[in-house]
Amino acid sequence: MLDNFFETIGEELAKRLLDYLFGPAFLFWAGGMGLYIWQNGWEVVDLKWQALAIYQQATAVLVALLIVSISSLAMQSIQLQFIQLLEGYWPWPLNYLAIYFVSMKKNHFREKYKELRKLKQKQKTGEATSEEEYKLTELEDWAHINPVSEKDLLLTRLGNLLRAREMASSRKYGLDALVCLPRLWGLLPEDLRGNLTSSRDVLNQQAELCFWGLLFVVWTVLNPLAVLISLIWMFSAYHLALQTAGVYGDLLETAFDLYRFELYDALGWPRPKDSEEEQAKGEQVSEFLWRGSTGGKIDYSILAKGG
């Protein structure tokens, strides 16, 4: 029994070690070494390596592994800050620059929604042409990954996508995702929790990968080609992050779509009677969970599951 336990622990430690040694940090340092070799020639580098004693070579390898591991751990510890920057939450004083750029996007944002509403109306009356139907599909896809209100607009595509999905539960049901998700979490089925966790972890890792790409530009001291590699690296990582954010956001919205009434039942609050009442009820639940205030008396009602 203990053998199996220690074997599992060993496998997990080995996996973590491999993640540290052959993750983005490894690509960064190996890329820098590759550019150094390219700049100086393999023969010169090989001669310098062969000139070292065995213990010096072993020490160099150990130091390199230590550098890769420590830098990987350091970057993983600030993944949250990376993804916030990619979303458009910039620190002072860059936040003023972000606000300025967002203000420049608002006219385009309003025009998009104006055109969407116009085409939706034409579709309802059956007046939309095939070209307009195609354009409407494009606009609906755009609206899915952008906030409904311009006051919620952020600087980046990633930020707008995540904000749109995080605010969907509030817009539809009055339930603030940031407040309610921690309480709803224990009521979700295991497979949905696992998918949410894994997709968020991947998203954080891709945000980290993007910033390793940004750091790669430091290797321009060795070879100007590092600038091109850095740009391709960041673009690829950001594109992957957008795809993962789409999956994560849809899963987050699904959690509220399918299991929000489980939250009412667990709290002992009566479920909304209909869709018209749900918005106000959801806002009341969010207010209670966040500040402990109800705005009035609540008659607790314990319902049978599925009731």
PEZI-V138087 format. One record per pair of residues at least 12 apart in sequence whose ideal C-beta (glycine too) atoms are under 10 Angstrom apart, sorted by the first residue. I is the first residue (numbers start at 1). GAP is how many residues later the second one is. D is the distance in Angstrom with one decimal. If there is no record, write none. Layout:
i | gap | d
I | GAP | D
I | GAP | D
This chain:
i | gap | d
16 | 53 | 9.9
16 | 56 | 10.0
16 | 57 | 10.0
17 | 48 | 9.4
17 | 52 | 7.9
19 | 50 | 10.0
19 | 53 | 7.6
19 | 57 | 9.0
19 | 186 | 9.2
20 | 45 | 9.0
20 | 48 | 6.8
20 | 49 | 4.7
20 | 50 | 8.9
20 | 51 | 9.1
20 | 52 | 4.4
20 | 53 | 6.8
20 | 56 | 8.5
21 | 43 | 9.8
21 | 44 | 6.5
21 | 47 | 5.8
21 | 48 | 6.6
21 | 51 | 7.8
22 | 46 | 8.7
22 | 50 | 9.6
23 | 45 | 8.6
23 | 46 | 9.9
23 | 49 | 5.7
23 | 52 | 9.0
23 | 53 | 8.6
23 | 182 | 8.0
23 | 185 | 8.5
23 | 186 | 8.4
23 | 189 | 8.8
24 | 47 | 9.4
24 | 48 | 7.4
24 | 51 | 7.3
24 | 52 | 9.4
24 | 181 | 7.9
24 | 182 | 9.4
24 | 184 | 6.1
24 | 185 | 4.7
24 | 186 | 9.1
24 | 187 | 8.6
24 | 188 | 4.1
24 | 189 | 8.2
24 | 191 | 9.5
24 | 192 | 9.9
24 | 209 | 9.2
24 | 213 | 8.5
25 | 42 | 8.5
25 | 43 | 5.1
25 | 44 | 7.8
25 | 45 | 8.7
25 | 46 | 4.8
25 | 47 | 3.8
25 | 48 | 8.7
25 | 49 | 8.8
25 | 50 | 6.6
25 | 51 | 9.0
25 | 183 | 9.2
25 | 187 | 6.9
25 | 190 | 9.8
26 | 38 | 9.8
26 | 39 | 9.6
26 | 42 | 5.4
26 | 43 | 9.5
26 | 45 | 9.5
26 | 46 | 7.7
26 | 186 | 9.8
27 | 41 | 9.9
27 | 182 | 8.4
27 | 185 | 6.9
27 | 186 | 9.0
27 | 189 | 8.5
27 | 206 | 8.2
28 | 40 | 8.6
28 | 43 | 7.6
28 | 44 | 9.2
28 | 47 | 9.1
28 | 181 | 9.7
28 | 183 | 10.0
28 | 184 | 4.9
28 | 185 | 8.4
28 | 187 | 6.3
28 | 188 | 6.0
28 | 190 | 9.2
28 | 191 | 8.6
28 | 205 | 9.2
29 | 35 | 7.3
29 | 38 | 6.7
29 | 39 | 5.6
29 | 42 | 7.5
29 | 43 | 9.7
29 | 183 | 9.8
29 | 190 | 9.8
30 | 34 | 9.6
30 | 38 | 8.6
31 | 181 | 9.3
31 | 182 | 9.8
31 | 185 | 6.2
31 | 188 | 6.8
31 | 191 | 9.9
31 | 195 | 7.8
31 | 198 | 6.7
31 | 199 | 9.4
31 | 202 | 8.6
32 | 183 | 9.8
32 | 184 | 7.8
32 | 186 | 8.0
32 | 187 | 4.7
32 | 189 | 9.5
32 | 190 | 6.8
32 | 191 | 9.4
32 | 194 | 8.1
33 | 12 | 8.8
33 | 31 | 8.7
33 | 186 | 9.5
33 | 189 | 9.4
34 | 185 | 9.1
34 | 188 | 9.4
34 | 189 | 9.1
34 | 195 | 9.6
35 | 181 | 9.3
35 | 184 | 5.2
35 | 185 | 9.0
35 | 186 | 9.4
35 | 187 | 4.6
35 | 188 | 4.3
35 | 189 | 9.7
35 | 190 | 6.8
35 | 191 | 6.0
35 | 194 | 8.3
36 | 183 | 8.3
36 | 185 | 9.9
36 | 186 | 5.3
36 | 187 | 8.1
37 | 185 | 9.6
38 | 184 | 8.2
38 | 185 | 6.2
38 | 187 | 7.9
39 | 180 | 9.8
39 | 182 | 9.8
39 | 183 | 5.3
39 | 184 | 5.2
39 | 186 | 9.3
40 | 182 | 8.8
71 | 141 | 9.2
71 | 144 | 9.5
72 | 136 | 9.0
72 | 140 | 9.4
75 | 133 | 5.4
75 | 134 | 9.5
75 | 136 | 7.2
75 | 137 | 6.9
75 | 140 | 8.8
76 | 128 | 8.4
76 | 129 | 8.2
76 | 132 | 6.5
78 | 130 | 8.4
78 | 133 | 8.9
79 | 122 | 9.2
79 | 124 | 9.2
79 | 125 | 4.3
79 | 126 | 7.3
79 | 127 | 9.7
79 | 128 | 6.1
79 | 129 | 5.1
79 | 132 | 9.0
80 | 124 | 7.2
80 | 127 | 8.7
81 | 126 | 9.2
81 | 130 | 9.3
82 | 122 | 7.7
82 | 123 | 9.9
82 | 124 | 9.5
82 | 125 | 4.4
82 | 126 | 5.6
82 | 127 | 9.2
82 | 128 | 7.1
82 | 129 | 5.0
82 | 130 | 9.6
82 | 132 | 9.5
82 | 159 | 10.0
83 | 75 | 8.0
83 | 76 | 9.4
83 | 79 | 8.6
83 | 117 | 9.5
83 | 120 | 6.9
83 | 121 | 6.0
83 | 122 | 9.9
83 | 123 | 8.7
83 | 124 | 4.0
83 | 125 | 8.4
83 | 127 | 9.0
83 | 128 | 9.5
83 | 158 | 8.0
83 | 162 | 9.1
84 | 75 | 8.8
84 | 123 | 8.8
85 | 13 | 9.9
85 | 70 | 10.0
85 | 71 | 9.1
85 | 74 | 9.6
85 | 122 | 8.2
85 | 125 | 9.3
85 | 126 | 8.0
85 | 129 | 9.9
86 | 69 | 9.6
86 | 70 | 6.3
86 | 71 | 9.6
86 | 72 | 5.2
86 | 73 | 7.3
86 | 76 | 9.6
86 | 117 | 9.7
86 | 120 | 9.1
86 | 121 | 5.4
86 | 124 | 6.5
86 | 125 | 8.4
86 | 151 | 9.5
86 | 152 | 7.1
86 | 155 | 6.8
86 | 156 | 9.7
86 | 159 | 9.4
87 | 67 | 6.1
87 | 68 | 8.0
87 | 69 | 6.1
87 | 70 | 9.6
87 | 71 | 5.6
87 | 72 | 3.4
87 | 73 | 8.5
87 | 74 | 9.0
87 | 75 | 6.1
87 | 76 | 7.6
87 | 120 | 9.0
87 | 158 | 9.2
88 | 13 | 8.6
88 | 14 | 7.5
88 | 65 | 9.1
88 | 66 | 4.0
88 | 67 | 3.3
88 | 68 | 4.6
88 | 69 | 9.4
88 | 70 | 7.9
88 | 71 | 3.9
88 | 72 | 8.0
88 | 74 | 9.9
88 | 75 | 9.0
89 | 65 | 7.7
89 | 66 | 8.7
89 | 67 | 9.6
89 | 70 | 7.3
90 | 65 | 7.5
95 | 60 | 9.8
97 | 58 | 9.0
98 | 56 | 8.1
98 | 57 | 4.8
98 | 58 | 9.1
98 | 61 | 9.5
99 | 56 | 8.7
100 | 55 | 9.7
101 | 53 | 10.0
101 | 54 | 5.5
101 | 55 | 9.6
102 | 48 | 8.9
102 | 49 | 10.0
102 | 51 | 5.5
102 | 52 | 6.7
102 | 53 | 5.5
102 | 54 | 9.8
102 | 57 | 9.6
102 | 58 | 9.9
103 | 47 | 9.6
103 | 50 | 9.0
105 | 45 | 8.7
105 | 48 | 6.3
105 | 49 | 9.3
105 | 50 | 7.9
105 | 55 | 9.4
106 | 44 | 5.0
106 | 45 | 9.2
106 | 47 | 6.4
107 | 43 | 9.4
108 | 45 | 10.0
109 | 33 | 9.9
109 | 37 | 7.3
109 | 38 | 8.7
109 | 40 | 9.5
109 | 41 | 5.3
109 | 44 | 5.8
109 | 51 | 9.3
110 | 40 | 6.4
112 | 26 | 9.9
112 | 27 | 6.5
112 | 30 | 6.3
112 | 31 | 7.7
112 | 34 | 7.9
113 | 26 | 8.4
113 | 29 | 9.3
113 | 30 | 7.2
113 | 33 | 8.7
113 | 35 | 8.1
113 | 36 | 9.4
113 | 37 | 8.4
115 | 17 | 9.8
115 | 20 | 7.8
115 | 21 | 8.9
115 | 24 | 6.3
116 | 19 | 9.2
116 | 20 | 7.2
116 | 22 | 9.6
116 | 23 | 4.3
116 | 24 | 7.0
116 | 26 | 7.9
116 | 27 | 6.0
117 | 22 | 9.4
118 | 14 | 9.2
118 | 18 | 9.5
118 | 21 | 9.8
119 | 13 | 5.5
119 | 14 | 8.1
119 | 16 | 6.4
119 | 17 | 4.3
119 | 18 | 9.6
119 | 19 | 9.9
119 | 20 | 6.7
119 | 21 | 9.1
120 | 16 | 6.8
120 | 19 | 8.7
120 | 20 | 8.5
122 | 14 | 8.3
123 | 13 | 6.2
142 | 18 | 9.9
143 | 21 | 8.3
144 | 17 | 8.6
144 | 20 | 7.0
144 | 21 | 8.7
144 | 24 | 9.3
144 | 102 | 8.9
144 | 105 | 9.1
144 | 106 | 9.1
144 | 109 | 9.9
145 | 12 | 7.2
145 | 13 | 9.5
145 | 15 | 6.5
145 | 16 | 4.4
145 | 17 | 9.2
145 | 18 | 9.7
145 | 19 | 5.9
145 | 20 | 8.2
145 | 97 | 8.6
145 | 100 | 8.8
145 | 101 | 7.1
145 | 104 | 8.0
146 | 14 | 4.9
146 | 15 | 7.6
146 | 17 | 8.5
146 | 18 | 5.5
147 | 12 | 9.5
147 | 13 | 6.2
147 | 14 | 9.6
147 | 16 | 5.4
147 | 17 | 5.1
147 | 18 | 9.8
147 | 19 | 9.5
147 | 20 | 6.3
147 | 21 | 9.7
147 | 24 | 9.1
148 | 16 | 7.6
148 | 19 | 7.5
148 | 20 | 9.0
148 | 23 | 6.1
149 | 18 | 8.7
149 | 22 | 9.0
152 | 12 | 8.1
152 | 14 | 9.7
152 | 15 | 6.5
152 | 19 | 9.9
156 | 82 | 8.8
156 | 86 | 9.5
157 | 81 | 8.6
157 | 82 | 10.0
157 | 84 | 9.7
157 | 85 | 6.2
157 | 88 | 8.9
158 | 45 | 9.0
158 | 48 | 9.8
158 | 49 | 8.4
158 | 52 | 9.6
158 | 80 | 7.2
158 | 83 | 6.0
158 | 84 | 5.9
158 | 86 | 9.8
158 | 87 | 5.7
158 | 88 | 9.9
159 | 86 | 9.4
160 | 85 | 10.0
161 | 80 | 9.6
161 | 81 | 6.8
161 | 84 | 5.1
161 | 85 | 6.4
161 | 87 | 9.3
161 | 88 | 6.1
162 | 41 | 8.7
162 | 80 | 10.0
162 | 83 | 5.6
162 | 84 | 9.5
162 | 86 | 7.8
162 | 87 | 6.0
162 | 90 | 8.8
163 | 86 | 9.2
164 | 85 | 7.2
164 | 89 | 9.2
165 | 12 | 8.2
165 | 80 | 8.1
165 | 81 | 8.4
165 | 83 | 7.7
165 | 84 | 2.9
165 | 85 | 6.9
165 | 86 | 8.9
165 | 87 | 5.5
165 | 88 | 5.4
165 | 89 | 9.9
166 | 12 | 6.8
166 | 15 | 8.9
166 | 83 | 7.4
166 | 86 | 6.8
166 | 87 | 8.7
167 | 86 | 9.7
168 | 81 | 8.1
168 | 82 | 9.5
168 | 84 | 8.0
168 | 85 | 4.7
168 | 86 | 9.9
168 | 88 | 7.4
168 | 89 | 8.6
169 | 12 | 8.4
169 | 15 | 9.3
169 | 83 | 7.9
169 | 84 | 6.7
169 | 86 | 8.3
169 | 87 | 3.9
169 | 88 | 8.2
169 | 91 | 7.3
169 | 113 | 7.9
169 | 117 | 9.3
170 | 86 | 9.2
170 | 109 | 9.1
170 | 112 | 7.5
170 | 113 | 8.1
170 | 116 | 7.5
171 | 108 | 8.8
172 | 81 | 8.5
172 | 84 | 7.6
172 | 85 | 8.0
172 | 88 | 9.2
172 | 103 | 9.2
172 | 106 | 8.2
172 | 107 | 8.1
172 | 110 | 8.5
173 | 83 | 6.3
173 | 84 | 8.6
173 | 87 | 5.7
173 | 88 | 9.8
173 | 90 | 9.9
173 | 99 | 8.4
173 | 102 | 9.1
173 | 105 | 5.5
173 | 106 | 6.9
173 | 108 | 8.4
173 | 109 | 4.4
173 | 110 | 9.1
173 | 112 | 9.2
173 | 113 | 9.6
174 | 86 | 9.7
174 | 98 | 8.8
174 | 103 | 9.7
174 | 104 | 6.5
174 | 105 | 4.3
174 | 106 | 6.5
174 | 107 | 6.5
174 | 108 | 2.4
174 | 109 | 4.1
174 | 110 | 7.6
174 | 111 | 7.4
174 | 112 | 6.7
174 | 113 | 9.6
175 | 81 | 6.0
175 | 85 | 6.0
175 | 88 | 7.5
175 | 89 | 9.7
175 | 103 | 9.0
175 | 104 | 9.4
175 | 106 | 9.1
175 | 107 | 4.3
175 | 108 | 8.1
175 | 110 | 6.4
175 | 111 | 5.8
175 | 114 | 9.2
176 | 106 | 8.2
176 | 107 | 8.2
176 | 109 | 8.8
176 | 110 | 4.1
176 | 111 | 8.8
176 | 113 | 8.2
176 | 114 | 7.1
177 | 75 | 6.6
177 | 76 | 8.5
177 | 78 | 8.7
177 | 79 | 6.9
177 | 109 | 9.3
178 | 108 | 9.2
178 | 112 | 8.9
179 | 106 | 8.7
179 | 107 | 5.0
179 | 108 | 8.7
179 | 109 | 9.4
179 | 110 | 5.2
179 | 111 | 4.7
179 | 112 | 9.5
180 | 75 | 9.6
180 | 76 | 7.6
180 | 80 | 8.0
180 | 83 | 6.4
180 | 102 | 8.3
180 | 105 | 7.0
180 | 106 | 6.2
180 | 109 | 6.3
180 | 110 | 9.0
181 | 15 | 9.0
181 | 71 | 7.4
181 | 74 | 7.2
181 | 75 | 8.2
181 | 82 | 9.7
182 | 107 | 8.8
183 | 80 | 6.2
183 | 83 | 7.6
183 | 84 | 7.8
183 | 102 | 9.1
183 | 106 | 6.1
184 | 71 | 6.4
184 | 72 | 7.3
184 | 75 | 6.5
184 | 76 | 7.3
184 | 78 | 7.2
184 | 79 | 5.0
184 | 82 | 8.6
185 | 12 | 9.7
185 | 70 | 8.5
186 | 76 | 9.6
186 | 77 | 10.0
186 | 80 | 8.2
187 | 68 | 9.2
187 | 72 | 6.0
187 | 73 | 9.5
187 | 74 | 9.7
187 | 75 | 4.3
187 | 76 | 6.4
187 | 78 | 8.5
187 | 79 | 5.8
188 | 63 | 10.0
188 | 66 | 9.7
188 | 67 | 5.7
188 | 70 | 8.8
188 | 71 | 5.8
188 | 74 | 8.1
189 | 66 | 9.6
189 | 69 | 9.1
189 | 70 | 8.0
189 | 73 | 10.0
192 | 59 | 6.9
192 | 60 | 9.9
192 | 62 | 7.2
192 | 63 | 6.2
192 | 66 | 8.2
192 | 67 | 7.9
193 | 58 | 9.8
193 | 62 | 8.7
195 | 52 | 8.3
195 | 53 | 8.8
195 | 56 | 5.6
195 | 59 | 9.3
195 | 60 | 9.8
196 | 51 | 9.7
196 | 52 | 7.0
196 | 55 | 5.1
196 | 56 | 6.7
196 | 58 | 9.1
196 | 59 | 6.9
197 | 51 | 9.8
197 | 54 | 9.8
198 | 46 | 9.8
198 | 49 | 9.7
198 | 50 | 9.2
198 | 53 | 9.7
199 | 45 | 6.0
199 | 46 | 8.5
199 | 47 | 9.5
199 | 48 | 5.1
199 | 49 | 4.1
199 | 50 | 9.0
199 | 51 | 9.2
199 | 52 | 6.1
199 | 53 | 9.0
200 | 44 | 8.7
200 | 45 | 9.4
200 | 47 | 9.9
200 | 48 | 5.6
200 | 51 | 9.0
200 | 52 | 8.9
201 | 43 | 9.6
201 | 47 | 9.6
202 | 38 | 8.6
202 | 39 | 8.8
202 | 41 | 9.7
202 | 42 | 5.1
202 | 43 | 9.7
202 | 45 | 8.6
202 | 46 | 8.2
203 | 37 | 9.1
203 | 38 | 6.0
203 | 39 | 9.6
203 | 40 | 9.5
203 | 41 | 4.6
203 | 42 | 5.7
203 | 43 | 9.9
203 | 44 | 8.6
203 | 45 | 5.6
203 | 46 | 9.6
204 | 37 | 9.3
204 | 40 | 9.4
205 | 32 | 9.4
205 | 35 | 9.5
205 | 36 | 9.1
205 | 39 | 8.9
206 | 30 | 9.6
206 | 31 | 5.5
206 | 32 | 8.0
206 | 33 | 9.2
206 | 34 | 5.0
206 | 35 | 4.1
206 | 36 | 9.0
206 | 37 | 8.9
206 | 38 | 5.9
206 | 39 | 8.8
207 | 30 | 7.9
207 | 31 | 8.7
207 | 33 | 9.9
207 | 34 | 5.9
207 | 37 | 9.5
207 | 38 | 9.5
208 | 29 | 8.6
208 | 33 | 9.9
209 | 24 | 7.8
209 | 25 | 8.9
209 | 27 | 8.6
209 | 28 | 4.2
209 | 29 | 9.1
209 | 31 | 7.7
209 | 32 | 8.1
210 | 23 | 7.9
210 | 24 | 5.4
210 | 25 | 9.0
210 | 26 | 8.8
210 | 27 | 3.9
210 | 28 | 5.4
210 | 29 | 9.7
210 | 30 | 8.7
210 | 31 | 6.5
211 | 23 | 8.3
211 | 26 | 8.5
212 | 18 | 9.5
212 | 21 | 7.4
212 | 22 | 9.0
212 | 25 | 8.0
213 | 16 | 8.1
213 | 17 | 5.6
213 | 18 | 8.0
213 | 19 | 8.0
213 | 20 | 3.2
213 | 21 | 4.0
213 | 22 | 8.3
213 | 23 | 7.8
213 | 24 | 5.6
213 | 25 | 8.6
214 | 16 | 6.6
214 | 17 | 9.5
214 | 19 | 8.2
214 | 20 | 5.8
214 | 23 | 9.4
215 | 15 | 8.1
215 | 18 | 9.6
215 | 19 | 10.0
216 | 13 | 5.9
216 | 14 | 4.3
216 | 15 | 9.3
216 | 16 | 9.7
216 | 17 | 5.9
216 | 18 | 8.4
217 | 12 | 8.7
217 | 13 | 4.3
217 | 14 | 8.6
217 | 16 | 9.5
217 | 17 | 9.2
218 | 12 | 8.9
256 | 26 | 9.3
260 | 12 | 9.4
260 | 18 | 8.7
260 | 22 | 7.7
260 | 25 | 9.2
261 | 17 | 9.8
261 | 42 | 8.6
261 | 44 | 9.7
261 | 45 | 9.1
261 | 46 | 9.4
262 | 43 | 8.1
262 | 44 | 9.8
263 | 19 | 9.5
263 | 22 | 7.1
263 | 26 | 9.0
264 | 14 | 9.9
264 | 17 | 7.8
264 | 18 | 9.2
264 | 21 | 7.1
264 | 37 | 8.7
264 | 39 | 8.1
265 | 36 | 8.7
265 | 37 | 7.4
265 | 38 | 5.2
265 | 39 | 8.7
265 | 40 | 7.0
265 | 41 | 9.3
265 | 42 | 8.0
266 | 36 | 9.6
267 | 18 | 7.0
267 | 21 | 8.0
267 | 22 | 8.2
267 | 31 | 9.0
267 | 33 | 8.2
267 | 34 | 10.0
267 | 35 | 9.9
268 | 30 | 8.4
268 | 31 | 9.4
268 | 32 | 3.9
268 | 33 | 6.6
268 | 34 | 5.6
268 | 35 | 8.9
269 | 12 | 7.7
269 | 15 | 8.3
269 | 16 | 6.4
269 | 19 | 8.2
269 | 25 | 9.3
269 | 29 | 6.2
269 | 30 | 8.9
269 | 31 | 6.9
269 | 32 | 7.1
269 | 33 | 9.9
269 | 34 | 9.7
270 | 28 | 7.9
270 | 29 | 6.7
270 | 30 | 7.9
270 | 31 | 4.2
270 | 32 | 9.8
270 | 33 | 8.0
271 | 30 | 7.9
271 | 32 | 6.9
271 | 36 | 8.5
272 | 12 | 9.9
272 | 13 | 9.8
280 | 15 | 9.8
283 | 12 | 9.2
284 | 12 | 8.3
284 | 14 | 8.0
285 | 13 | 9.5
